[in-house]
Amino acid sequence: MSWAEFGFLRDPVEVSDSVLSKQVAVLEEAGCVEVHKGRVGRRPRTWLSLSAEGRAVHRRHLEALRAIATDWS
């Protein structure tokens, strides 16, 4: 399982900490994301990882998008 630091995910999508935090809470509640909180030195850090269910949902979503793109071609 790979983990990504909260800021690593936040920066490319250009959202605030609070927006990403709310979305992560929804995904965690749905069982799609696993959250690990800890510290690096004195600074709190949050790491995120897709769960097995999250990977399956992501795969189905991509398949649906590919089907839409194929139908439009």
Backbone as CSV, one residue per row, in Angstrom:
resi,resn,N_x,N_y,N_z,CA_x,CA_y,CA_z,C_x,C_y,C_z
1,MET,0.856,-1.180,0.000,0.000,0.000,0.000,0.895,1.234,0.000
2,SER,0.610,2.188,-0.867,1.385,3.428,-0.890,0.621,4.557,-0.204
3,TRP,1.399,5.392,0.434,0.840,6.513,1.178,1.321,7.813,0.560
4,ALA,0.455,8.818,0.564,0.821,10.146,0.088,0.540,11.157,1.192
5,GLU,1.436,12.102,1.356,1.257,13.137,2.372,0.172,14.106,1.906
6,PHE,-0.614,14.575,2.854,-1.747,15.457,2.606,-1.395,16.609,1.662
7,GLY,-0.317,17.312,1.931,0.090,18.454,1.110,0.448,18.060,-0.312
8,PHE,0.993,16.862,-0.486,1.347,16.367,-1.811,0.096,16.230,-2.678
9,LEU,-1.026,15.865,-2.050,-2.297,15.732,-2.778,-3.007,17.072,-2.925
10,ARG,-2.888,17.914,-1.934,-3.587,19.204,-1.929,-3.061,20.158,-2.991
11,ASP,-1.754,20.258,-3.107,-1.154,21.275,-3.962,-1.521,21.154,-5.444
12,PRO,-1.450,19.970,-6.052,-1.766,19.899,-7.485,-3.237,20.181,-7.812
13,VAL,-4.134,19.901,-6.879,-5.554,20.160,-7.150,-5.971,21.561,-6.720
14,GLU,-5.036,22.277,-6.095,-5.224,23.689,-5.751,-6.491,23.939,-4.936
15,VAL,-6.617,23.196,-3.832,-7.719,23.426,-2.895,-7.126,23.742,-1.527
16,SER,-7.961,24.300,-0.659,-7.507,24.628,0.693,-7.447,23.354,1.540
17,ASP,-6.762,23.454,2.660,-6.693,22.331,3.597,-8.095,21.894,4.010
18,SER,-8.965,22.863,4.301,-10.301,22.513,4.790,-11.130,21.804,3.725
19,VAL,-11.015,22.220,2.471,-11.767,21.561,1.395,-11.300,20.115,1.236
20,LEU,-9.985,19.907,1.179,-9.470,18.552,1.033,-9.810,17.710,2.255
21,SER,-9.705,18.290,3.423,-10.000,17.571,4.656,-11.440,17.069,4.666
22,LYS,-12.380,17.903,4.235,-13.788,17.489,4.187,-13.985,16.354,3.193
23,GLN,-13.349,16.449,2.038,-13.477,15.393,1.033,-12.857,14.082,1.535
24,VAL,-11.721,14.177,2.191,-11.069,12.987,2.740,-11.962,12.346,3.786
25,ALA,-12.616,13.136,4.625,-13.511,12.586,5.650,-14.656,11.810,5.011
26,VAL,-15.207,12.334,3.929,-16.300,11.642,3.222,-15.788,10.327,2.632
27,LEU,-14.621,10.376,2.001,-14.056,9.170,1.396,-13.658,8.138,2.454
28,GLU,-13.181,8.610,3.586,-12.830,7.694,4.679,-14.087,7.031,5.226
29,GLU,-15.135,7.803,5.412,-16.408,7.263,5.904,-16.960,6.205,4.949
30,ALA,-16.747,6.408,3.655,-17.223,5.466,2.640,-16.313,4.242,2.514
31,GLY,-15.181,4.262,3.212,-14.259,3.133,3.157,-13.328,3.157,1.962
32,CYS,-13.227,4.300,1.298,-12.390,4.402,0.096,-10.968,4.849,0.385
33,VAL,-10.763,5.528,1.515,-9.452,6.084,1.844,-9.098,5.692,3.272
34,GLU,-7.831,5.381,3.478,-7.316,5.150,4.825,-6.453,6.347,5.209
35,VAL,-6.562,6.762,6.462,-5.875,7.958,6.945,-4.954,7.560,8.096
36,HIS,-3.722,8.053,8.035,-2.765,7.844,9.125,-2.258,9.211,9.559
37,LYS,-2.366,9.490,10.841,-1.882,10.766,11.380,-0.662,10.492,12.251
38,GLY,0.308,11.371,12.141,1.523,11.227,12.922,2.264,12.552,12.965
39,ARG,3.539,12.472,13.267,4.363,13.673,13.349,5.691,13.421,12.641
40,VAL,6.195,14.488,12.065,7.555,14.508,11.545,8.234,15.608,12.331
41,GLY,9.098,15.199,13.234,9.650,16.160,14.192,8.510,16.635,15.083
42,ARG,8.334,17.929,15.148,7.248,18.490,15.963,6.004,18.801,15.143
43,ARG,6.080,18.602,13.844,4.965,18.993,12.972,4.000,17.824,12.746
44,PRO,2.711,18.097,12.924,1.735,17.038,12.631,1.662,16.795,11.120
45,ARG,1.463,15.544,10.755,1.356,15.169,9.353,0.198,14.180,9.194
46,THR,-0.401,14.213,8.007,-1.464,13.272,7.661,-1.081,12.599,6.357
47,TRP,-1.165,11.275,6.331,-0.895,10.502,5.131,-2.174,9.781,4.713
48,LEU,-2.367,9.661,3.403,-3.579,9.064,2.858,-3.218,7.938,1.902
49,SER,-4.096,6.934,1.863,-3.910,5.835,0.936,-5.278,5.327,0.502
50,LEU,-5.378,4.923,-0.756,-6.615,4.303,-1.214,-6.726,2.918,-0.595
51,SER,-7.911,2.583,-0.123,-8.169,1.238,0.379,-8.431,0.326,-0.822
52,ALA,-8.580,-0.959,-0.583,-8.922,-1.892,-1.667,-10.239,-1.460,-2.312
53,GLU,-11.205,-1.074,-1.510,-12.487,-0.601,-2.038,-12.291,0.683,-2.845
54,GLY,-11.456,1.580,-2.354,-11.177,2.820,-3.062,-10.546,2.567,-4.421
55,ARG,-9.645,1.586,-4.487,-9.037,1.236,-5.768,-10.066,0.672,-6.741
56,ALA,-10.981,-0.144,-6.221,-12.029,-0.720,-7.071,-12.964,0.371,-7.588
57,VAL,-13.343,1.296,-6.724,-14.220,2.401,-7.132,-13.519,3.261,-8.186
58,HIS,-12.251,3.550,-7.967,-11.474,4.348,-8.922,-11.402,3.644,-10.276
59,ARG,-11.149,2.349,-10.262,-11.073,1.581,-11.509,-12.410,1.619,-12.264
60,ARG,-13.532,1.444,-11.543,-14.856,1.501,-12.181,-15.133,2.891,-12.750
61,HIS,-14.725,3.923,-12.038,-14.925,5.294,-12.499,-14.155,5.536,-13.806
62,LEU,-12.902,5.100,-13.847,-12.100,5.262,-15.063,-12.708,4.485,-16.229
63,GLU,-13.214,3.283,-15.970,-13.849,2.491,-17.029,-15.073,3.218,-17.577
64,ALA,-15.860,3.822,-16.695,-17.045,4.565,-17.133,-16.641,5.778,-17.971
65,LEU,-15.596,6.491,-17.556,-15.122,7.639,-18.336,-14.606,7.207,-19.700
66,ARG,-13.904,6.082,-19.748,-13.400,5.573,-21.039,-14.566,5.209,-21.952
67,ALA,-15.615,4.605,-21.386,-16.785,4.245,-22.180,-17.465,5.487,-22.745
68,ILE,-17.566,6.524,-21.941,-18.168,7.786,-22.405,-17.317,8.366,-23.530
69,ALA,-16.003,8.390,-23.347,-15.108,8.952,-24.365,-15.172,8.131,-25.656
70,THR,-15.280,6.839,-25.542,-15.361,5.972,-26.725,-16.678,6.204,-27.467
71,ASP,-17.760,6.349,-26.729,-19.067,6.567,-27.344,-19.128,7.913,-28.074
72,TRP,-18.372,8.883,-27.613,-18.366,10.227,-28.226,-17.503,10.276,-29.484
73,SER,-16.610,9.328,-29.611,-15.665,9.353,-30.744,-16.350,9.002,-32.041
